[in-house]
Amino acid sequence: MLNAKSASTPLPAGYYAAKNTEPVDADLCSRFQMVIGSLLYLMLGTRPDITFAVTHLSCHATNSSQDHLNKVLYICRYLIGTSAYSLVYNGGSGAGLIACMDSDWGSDPTSCLSQTGFYLKLADGLISWTSRAQKTIAYSSTEAEYMALSNCAHQVTWIRSLLSELGYRLKAISICSDNQGSIFMASNPVTEPFSKHINIRYHRIHESVAKGNVELFFIDGAENPADLLTKNLPHEKFAKFRAQLGLQFPSGSIQHSSLI
């Protein structure tokens, strides 16, 4: 891959990794697993911009197709053009802890499961990020967003507890969501009888809001950077949101021409 042409996004816009229905090819799966394992390590450490692409493809590690292998190599092509990127934190910015979440409703045409994506940002740089399929099927986009919001609040509460043990006393942590319905459900327990079919663990967000651990805010969907964690975006939108994650090219580095 050293001489491969770089790609402008981790995966082509709108790409869906279909399940392989052919018999297992042990050699192909072994190669796929080696590449995806390295990408998982990179994703968890310093590259939130490849999170959705890597998690989307990692589901096929036990029965990979040639298309799956081609697409993990496509991620490598993206990394060739962005190898100089690094997470940058600005301690003098005064930017405190903030979270942003999103959900793509029923994005998997096979399982009908929705995709949860959220991140926590501190000093203008990401410190925690997640992209994963939800455990149960959501009956509406509001329910999908509500379940994602609850998962995000759980992570925020954990981070808040950790910082408290380190001696920091924090006010309510802001969580931004682009779905008014899910914010209303989370802020008003009276709506719970209309959503009892949702697993009870997702309703714990009511407690987080009531205790003042988190505070919910609406953000326009077109301006929600967490969208990058739930789907394959076209280059223009992907680049816009990537710039808000705290990933920066070091000064003096030259960006690959195919990315401009």
GIQUI-V400053 format. One record per residue. N is the residue number from 0. PHI is phi in radians with two decimals (999 if undefined). PSI is psi in degrees with one decimal (* if undefined). OMEGA is omega in whole degrees, 0 to 359 (NA if undefined). Layout:
# GIQUI-V400053
n=N phi=PHI psi=PSI omega=OMEGA
n=N phi=PHI psi=PSI omega=OMEGA
This chain:
# GIQUI-V400053
n=0 phi=999 psi=-3.6 omega=185
n=1 phi=-1.07 psi=-35.1 omega=182
n=2 phi=-1.80 psi=12.2 omega=181
n=3 phi=-1.28 psi=150.8 omega=177
n=4 phi=-1.29 psi=138.3 omega=183
n=5 phi=-1.30 psi=157.7 omega=177
n=6 phi=-1.97 psi=153.7 omega=185
n=7 phi=-1.51 psi=-16.4 omega=178
n=8 phi=-2.42 psi=159.4 omega=180
n=9 phi=-1.08 psi=-34.8 omega=177
n=10 phi=-2.46 psi=155.5 omega=177
n=11 phi=-1.05 psi=144.3 omega=181
n=12 phi=-1.00 psi=129.8 omega=177
n=13 phi=1.39 psi=1.7 omega=182
n=14 phi=-1.15 psi=137.8 omega=175
n=15 phi=-2.19 psi=128.0 omega=180
n=16 phi=-1.47 psi=99.9 omega=181
n=17 phi=-1.30 psi=150.6 omega=180
n=18 phi=-1.13 psi=138.7 omega=179
n=19 phi=-1.39 psi=122.3 omega=181
n=20 phi=-1.74 psi=-1.4 omega=179
n=21 phi=-1.47 psi=161.7 omega=177
n=22 phi=-1.01 psi=153.0 omega=182
n=23 phi=-1.14 psi=130.5 omega=174
n=24 phi=-1.80 psi=103.6 omega=187
n=25 phi=-1.04 psi=-42.6 omega=182
n=26 phi=-1.16 psi=-42.3 omega=180
n=27 phi=-1.14 psi=-42.8 omega=180
n=28 phi=-1.10 psi=-38.8 omega=180
n=29 phi=-1.11 psi=-42.5 omega=179
n=30 phi=-1.17 psi=-43.0 omega=178
n=31 phi=-1.02 psi=-45.1 omega=183
n=32 phi=-1.14 psi=-36.1 omega=178
n=33 phi=-1.14 psi=-43.1 omega=181
n=34 phi=-1.22 psi=-47.5 omega=183
n=35 phi=-1.15 psi=-31.4 omega=177
n=36 phi=-1.11 psi=-42.1 omega=178
n=37 phi=-1.17 psi=-39.2 omega=180
n=38 phi=-1.18 psi=-36.1 omega=176
n=39 phi=-1.07 psi=-42.5 omega=179
n=40 phi=-1.06 psi=-44.1 omega=181
n=41 phi=-1.18 psi=-41.7 omega=180
n=42 phi=-1.07 psi=-45.1 omega=183
n=43 phi=-1.21 psi=-26.8 omega=185
n=44 phi=-1.54 psi=-53.9 omega=190
n=45 phi=-2.50 psi=-1.9 omega=187
n=46 phi=-2.19 psi=79.3 omega=178
n=47 phi=-1.14 psi=-19.6 omega=183
n=48 phi=-1.20 psi=-18.2 omega=179
n=49 phi=-1.80 psi=8.3 omega=187
n=50 phi=-1.03 psi=-51.4 omega=182
n=51 phi=-1.11 psi=-45.2 omega=182
n=52 phi=-1.03 psi=-44.5 omega=183
n=53 phi=-1.21 psi=-46.6 omega=181
n=54 phi=-1.17 psi=-34.6 omega=179
n=55 phi=-1.10 psi=-40.8 omega=182
n=56 phi=-1.48 psi=-26.9 omega=184
n=57 phi=-1.13 psi=-19.5 omega=178
n=58 phi=-1.14 psi=-14.0 omega=185
n=59 phi=-1.89 psi=23.5 omega=185
n=60 phi=-1.19 psi=-26.6 omega=183
n=61 phi=-1.49 psi=-19.3 omega=177
n=62 phi=-2.60 psi=77.5 omega=184
n=63 phi=-1.46 psi=149.4 omega=174
n=64 phi=-1.87 psi=172.5 omega=177
n=65 phi=-1.13 psi=-34.1 omega=178
n=66 phi=-1.10 psi=-42.4 omega=178
n=67 phi=-1.06 psi=-44.3 omega=179
n=68 phi=-1.11 psi=-41.6 omega=179
n=69 phi=-1.05 psi=-37.3 omega=183
n=70 phi=-1.32 psi=-32.6 omega=175
n=71 phi=-1.21 psi=-30.5 omega=175
n=72 phi=-1.26 psi=-27.7 omega=174
n=73 phi=-1.10 psi=-40.4 omega=176
n=74 phi=-1.06 psi=-40.0 omega=178
n=75 phi=-1.09 psi=-36.7 omega=177
n=76 phi=-1.11 psi=-38.6 omega=177
n=77 phi=-1.10 psi=-40.8 omega=182
n=78 phi=-1.20 psi=-28.4 omega=177
n=79 phi=-1.04 psi=-41.4 omega=182
n=80 phi=-1.44 psi=-9.5 omega=183
n=81 phi=-2.21 psi=24.3 omega=185
n=82 phi=-1.14 psi=-19.6 omega=180
n=83 phi=-1.50 psi=-4.8 omega=179
n=84 phi=-1.12 psi=146.4 omega=173
n=85 phi=-2.60 psi=153.8 omega=175
n=86 phi=-1.35 psi=126.7 omega=183
n=87 phi=-2.06 psi=130.0 omega=178
n=88 phi=-1.99 psi=137.2 omega=182
n=89 phi=-2.03 psi=96.3 omega=182
n=90 phi=-1.15 psi=-19.8 omega=181
n=91 phi=-1.63 psi=4.2 omega=184
n=92 phi=-1.34 psi=-22.3 omega=184
n=93 phi=1.34 psi=5.3 omega=181
n=94 phi=-1.39 psi=118.3 omega=181
n=95 phi=-1.51 psi=-161.8 omega=182
n=96 phi=-1.40 psi=129.5 omega=178
n=97 phi=-2.53 psi=148.6 omega=179
n=98 phi=-2.13 psi=153.5 omega=178
n=99 phi=-2.48 psi=136.1 omega=183
n=100 phi=-2.39 psi=163.0 omega=178
n=101 phi=-2.77 psi=162.8 omega=176
n=102 phi=-2.54 psi=139.9 omega=177
n=103 phi=-1.85 psi=114.5 omega=189
n=104 phi=-1.27 psi=124.4 omega=175
n=105 phi=0.95 psi=39.2 omega=186
n=106 phi=-1.23 psi=-22.5 omega=179
n=107 phi=-1.58 psi=109.0 omega=183
n=108 phi=-1.19 psi=-16.3 omega=180
n=109 phi=-1.49 psi=-51.2 omega=183
n=110 phi=-1.68 psi=-15.0 omega=184
n=111 phi=1.12 psi=16.2 omega=177
n=112 phi=-1.40 psi=149.5 omega=178
n=113 phi=-1.62 psi=162.6 omega=181
n=114 phi=-1.88 psi=127.0 omega=176
n=115 phi=-1.69 psi=136.0 omega=175
n=116 phi=-2.49 psi=132.4 omega=176
n=117 phi=-2.71 psi=160.7 omega=176
n=118 phi=-2.54 psi=158.5 omega=173
n=119 phi=-2.04 psi=135.0 omega=185
n=120 phi=-2.15 psi=135.5 omega=179
n=121 phi=-2.44 psi=131.7 omega=181
n=122 phi=0.95 psi=43.0 omega=176
n=123 phi=1.21 psi=11.5 omega=178
n=124 phi=-2.38 psi=148.3 omega=181
n=125 phi=-1.24 psi=138.8 omega=176
n=126 phi=-2.05 psi=-14.1 omega=179
n=127 phi=-2.73 psi=137.7 omega=179
n=128 phi=-2.63 psi=148.3 omega=184
n=129 phi=-2.53 psi=141.2 omega=170
n=130 phi=-2.51 psi=118.5 omega=182
n=131 phi=-2.76 psi=157.1 omega=177
n=132 phi=-1.28 psi=142.4 omega=178
n=133 phi=-1.26 psi=156.8 omega=186
n=134 phi=-1.36 psi=-29.6 omega=182
n=135 phi=-2.23 psi=159.7 omega=181
n=136 phi=-1.35 psi=131.4 omega=176
n=137 phi=-1.62 psi=137.9 omega=183
n=138 phi=-1.48 psi=-8.0 omega=179
n=139 phi=-2.74 psi=165.4 omega=178
n=140 phi=-1.12 psi=-33.0 omega=178
n=141 phi=-1.12 psi=-43.1 omega=178
n=142 phi=-1.14 psi=-40.5 omega=178
n=143 phi=-1.07 psi=-44.1 omega=179
n=144 phi=-1.17 psi=-37.0 omega=180
n=145 phi=-1.10 psi=-43.7 omega=179
n=146 phi=-1.17 psi=-38.5 omega=177
n=147 phi=-1.15 psi=-39.3 omega=179
n=148 phi=-1.09 psi=-40.3 omega=179
n=149 phi=-1.15 psi=-42.4 omega=178
n=150 phi=-1.10 psi=-39.7 omega=178
n=151 phi=-1.12 psi=-44.1 omega=180
n=152 phi=-1.09 psi=-35.2 omega=178
n=153 phi=-1.11 psi=-43.5 omega=179
n=154 phi=-1.18 psi=-40.0 omega=178
n=155 phi=-1.07 psi=-42.2 omega=180
n=156 phi=-1.09 psi=-39.7 omega=179
n=157 phi=-1.13 psi=-45.8 omega=179
n=158 phi=-1.10 psi=-40.4 omega=179
n=159 phi=-1.07 psi=-42.5 omega=178
n=160 phi=-1.11 psi=-41.7 omega=179
n=161 phi=-1.07 psi=-47.1 omega=180
n=162 phi=-1.13 psi=-32.8 omega=177
n=163 phi=-1.12 psi=-40.2 omega=178
n=164 phi=-1.14 psi=-25.7 omega=179
n=165 phi=-1.51 psi=0.8 omega=175
n=166 phi=1.75 psi=7.1 omega=180
n=167 phi=-1.64 psi=132.7 omega=177
n=168 phi=-1.85 psi=112.0 omega=187
n=169 phi=-1.92 psi=149.0 omega=171
n=170 phi=-1.41 psi=-174.0 omega=179
n=171 phi=-1.04 psi=134.9 omega=180
n=172 phi=-1.48 psi=132.1 omega=181
n=173 phi=-1.34 psi=132.9 omega=173
n=174 phi=-2.13 psi=124.6 omega=181
n=175 phi=-1.73 psi=131.9 omega=179
n=176 phi=-2.35 psi=148.5 omega=180
n=177 phi=-1.79 psi=20.7 omega=180
n=178 phi=-2.23 psi=110.4 omega=183
n=179 phi=-1.12 psi=-36.3 omega=182
n=180 phi=-1.09 psi=-43.3 omega=180
n=181 phi=-1.19 psi=-35.2 omega=177
n=182 phi=-1.13 psi=-41.9 omega=179
n=183 phi=-1.13 psi=-43.7 omega=179
n=184 phi=-1.07 psi=-41.2 omega=182
n=185 phi=-1.25 psi=-29.0 omega=184
n=186 phi=-1.61 psi=-11.4 omega=184
n=187 phi=-2.28 psi=94.8 omega=181
n=188 phi=-1.02 psi=-19.8 omega=181
n=189 phi=-1.08 psi=-21.1 omega=180
n=190 phi=-1.42 psi=-7.5 omega=186
n=191 phi=-1.02 psi=-37.7 omega=179
n=192 phi=-1.00 psi=-23.6 omega=181
n=193 phi=-1.52 psi=0.6 omega=181
n=194 phi=-2.41 psi=32.6 omega=182
n=195 phi=-1.17 psi=-21.0 omega=179
n=196 phi=-1.25 psi=-15.2 omega=176
n=197 phi=-1.31 psi=135.0 omega=181
n=198 phi=-0.87 psi=136.1 omega=187
n=199 phi=-1.04 psi=-25.7 omega=182
n=200 phi=-1.13 psi=-24.0 omega=181
n=201 phi=-1.34 psi=-18.1 omega=181
n=202 phi=-1.40 psi=-3.0 omega=180
n=203 phi=-1.18 psi=-13.0 omega=178
n=204 phi=-1.10 psi=-27.1 omega=176
n=205 phi=-1.00 psi=-42.1 omega=181
n=206 phi=-1.16 psi=-41.0 omega=180
n=207 phi=-1.08 psi=-40.7 omega=179
n=208 phi=-1.22 psi=-43.9 omega=182
n=209 phi=-1.11 psi=-37.0 omega=181
n=210 phi=-1.39 psi=-8.1 omega=180
n=211 phi=1.41 psi=16.1 omega=178
n=212 phi=-1.29 psi=-33.5 omega=180
n=213 phi=-2.31 psi=156.3 omega=178
n=214 phi=-2.33 psi=129.0 omega=188
n=215 phi=-1.70 psi=136.6 omega=179
n=216 phi=-2.32 psi=148.5 omega=178
n=217 phi=-1.57 psi=139.1 omega=175
n=218 phi=-2.28 psi=139.2 omega=180
n=219 phi=-1.07 psi=138.0 omega=184
n=220 phi=-1.00 psi=-34.8 omega=181
n=221 phi=-1.26 psi=-12.0 omega=182
n=222 phi=-2.03 psi=16.1 omega=184
n=223 phi=-1.63 psi=106.6 omega=182
n=224 phi=-1.10 psi=-24.0 omega=180
n=225 phi=-1.16 psi=-11.9 omega=176
n=226 phi=-1.02 psi=-29.5 omega=180
n=227 phi=-1.11 psi=-21.5 omega=183
n=228 phi=-1.64 psi=1.2 omega=184
n=229 phi=-2.10 psi=-10.8 omega=182
n=230 phi=-2.82 psi=167.6 omega=174
n=231 phi=-1.46 psi=113.0 omega=184
n=232 phi=-1.69 psi=153.2 omega=172
n=233 phi=-1.13 psi=160.1 omega=190
n=234 phi=-1.00 psi=-45.3 omega=184
n=235 phi=-1.05 psi=-46.4 omega=181
n=236 phi=-1.25 psi=-38.8 omega=178
n=237 phi=-1.05 psi=-46.9 omega=181
n=238 phi=-1.11 psi=-37.0 omega=179
n=239 phi=-1.07 psi=-47.5 omega=182
n=240 phi=-1.31 psi=-34.3 omega=179
n=241 phi=-1.03 psi=-36.5 omega=181
n=242 phi=-1.15 psi=-18.0 omega=182
n=243 phi=-1.65 psi=2.9 omega=182
n=244 phi=-1.57 psi=-10.8 omega=184
n=245 phi=1.70 psi=5.3 omega=177
n=246 phi=-1.48 psi=127.1 omega=183
n=247 phi=-2.42 psi=149.3 omega=169
n=248 phi=-1.39 psi=135.5 omega=175
n=249 phi=-1.12 psi=148.7 omega=181
n=250 phi=-1.07 psi=137.3 omega=179
n=251 phi=1.66 psi=-14.4 omega=179
n=252 phi=-1.39 psi=153.5 omega=182
n=253 phi=-1.88 psi=123.0 omega=179
n=254 phi=-1.34 psi=140.3 omega=182
n=255 phi=-1.05 psi=138.6 omega=187
n=256 phi=-1.07 psi=-31.0 omega=183
n=257 phi=-1.26 psi=-9.8 omega=180
n=258 phi=-1.70 psi=-6.3 omega=184
n=259 phi=-1.58 psi=* omega=NA
